[in-house]
């Protein structure tokens, strides 16, 4: 009778330990996936903003001509 109780207790302890380790591994994987997704969103958003700014000040746009005119005026006034 004592061996059966010891076997059952050992089995319950083993199941608890395996569950604890499995939850730790799953938590680590989910955290890693979350940080990767968050990093990808930040990098993608930065790239999107960069492209949008480049397009807004690209060659032959109103903003680009305005900036170049302002630079010419500043250079002229600095002389």
C-alpha positions, -999 to +999 in steps of 0.1 A: +000+000+000+029+024+008+044+019-027+012+028-044+008+060-024+044+069-030+040+062-067+008+084-069+025+112-050+056+110-073+033+110-103+014+141-091+047+159-083+061+150-117+029+163-135+031+196-115+068+201-123+063+193-160+034+217-161+054+244-144+083+240-168+059+240-198+042+272-186+076+289-182+086+278-217+053+290-232+055+323-213+091+328-227+080+320-263+049+343-261+070+371-246+096+367-274+069+367-300+054+398-285+087+417-285+094+407-321+060+418-332+063+451-313+098+457-328+086+450-363+057+474-359+081+502-346+106+496-374+079+494-400+062+526-387+095+544-388+102+533-423+067+543-434+072+578-419+106+581-435+092+572-469+063+596-465+087+624-455+110+616-485+080+617-509+068+650-494+102+667-500+110+648-531+123+665-563+099+688-581+073+690-553+059+722-539+076+716-505+110+710-522+108+742-542+097+761-511+127+748-491+151+755-519+138+791-522+142+796-485+178+783-486+186+807-515+171+836-496+190+827-465+223+824-484+216+858-501+209+874-467+240+859-451+264+876-476 
